[in-house]
Amino acid sequence: MTGPTSAATDAAASASPLYAGGAKRWVQLALGLVCMMSISSPQYVWTLFTKPFTAKLAVSLAALQWTFSLLIVLQTFLSPLQGWLVDRFGPRRLLSVGTVLSGLSWVLAARADSLSGLLLTYGLFGGVGTGIVYIGVIGSMVKWFPERRGFATGMVAAGYGMGAILTTIPISGSLAQSGLEATLQSYGLLFGVVGLLAALMLQVPPSQSAAPARAHATAVRSMTAGQMLRSPVFWLMFVMMAMMSTSGLMVISQMATFSRDFGVASVIVMGIAALPLALTLDRFTNGLTRPFFGWVSDHLGRENTMAIAFALEGCAMTAWLLTRDNALLFVLLSGVVFFGWGEIFSLFPSTLTDTFGSVNATTNYGFLYMAQGVGSIFGGPLAALLHQTTGTWVTVFTVTIALDLITALLALLVLKPMRQRYLEG
């Protein structure tokens, strides 16, 4: 199944434009980054809409959060099909459709006057659109940068995590000044146009028959999705990603609510209310962590890096909970929490491609990305229901902290030896 990379292959690869650092693949990386930024706000700014939507639609927070879960479930559960379509028809066509659907979801959501209408627009259109773009960009980058998968996937995933930096404070201000409907319409149109312009310039990644491996790596035979789904290694990664997604998506979907319950949301920190300031800092660290830990994992190893990053989030969440009434620490620790979480979107796809090969990377990652959909259900409406039942956020935080720390141990003590045995088998 595996074997050492031949000197002839390495020599041919190092001379190819793909590996020599030709400008084309860096342009494609930049375009992928813009596409990701254009679809980031539906997920990362959602928490700002929870209060106006609950008031407008007269529904509970737990009921409203099903919109967020539907967005993520469709974004992830359809990703195997979307990945296959991108592999079949190329990124330009599919991602153009995806960016338009994502922007349109906000424009139509502005007219929703019921929960079902919001589910159909923000949830359905947004989930399908963002899913096409996300899985298509990630799948393309692992092929454009075979020798720097951790870094490349981290860079474009950073666009998804950091894109809302540019929009969080403006959208917060627009909600206060112009209202919910005008904000959704204007920003939805902006996101759709910007994303479409970038998607129209995307190109199909070149063949990787001569792609290099790292000096210490071994060649991996590419597996089909069916072969991959029969491997226990895949299912362990799926469970781990679902556990980490639960903790991060709980914070993303509930942050506005629990910050108000903690009494810090409107406290002024450095001239800005704590909630929008924390959300802006979060987007920065959530993006920064993806290329950073991706680069670290290219050198230190995937599982070792996972253990460090996942444990970091668990510790930061613990400190966050213990100092929850301090507005300054709330802002600062929120950034640390996301620095320990966002890297899952560079570590898991690069680990998956290292394990099961790059030929079917887009489709294969589509199946793993479904774990994010599972996490959205546990971190969204079920976390809100747990808070509603227990009457405290301490229970919710305790569960998510435990998930972080358990996943860190699984990476080091279970995934690492299991994956090594698989590659040597």
KADA-V479347 format. One record per helix or strand of 2 or more residues. SS is the DSSP state (A for helix, B for strand). FROM is the first residue (numbers start at 1). LEN is the number of residues. If there is no record, write none. Layout:
SS & FROM & LEN
SS & FROM & LEN
This chain:
B & 2 & 2
A & 7 & 9
A & 17 & 4
A & 23 & 16
A & 41 & 4
A & 46 & 12
A & 61 & 17
A & 79 & 11
A & 91 & 19
A & 115 & 30
A & 149 & 18
A & 168 & 10
A & 180 & 20
B & 219 & 2
A & 225 & 5
A & 232 & 31
B & 268 & 2
B & 272 & 2
A & 274 & 27
A & 302 & 21
A & 327 & 13
A & 344 & 13
A & 361 & 19
A & 381 & 10
A & 393 & 32
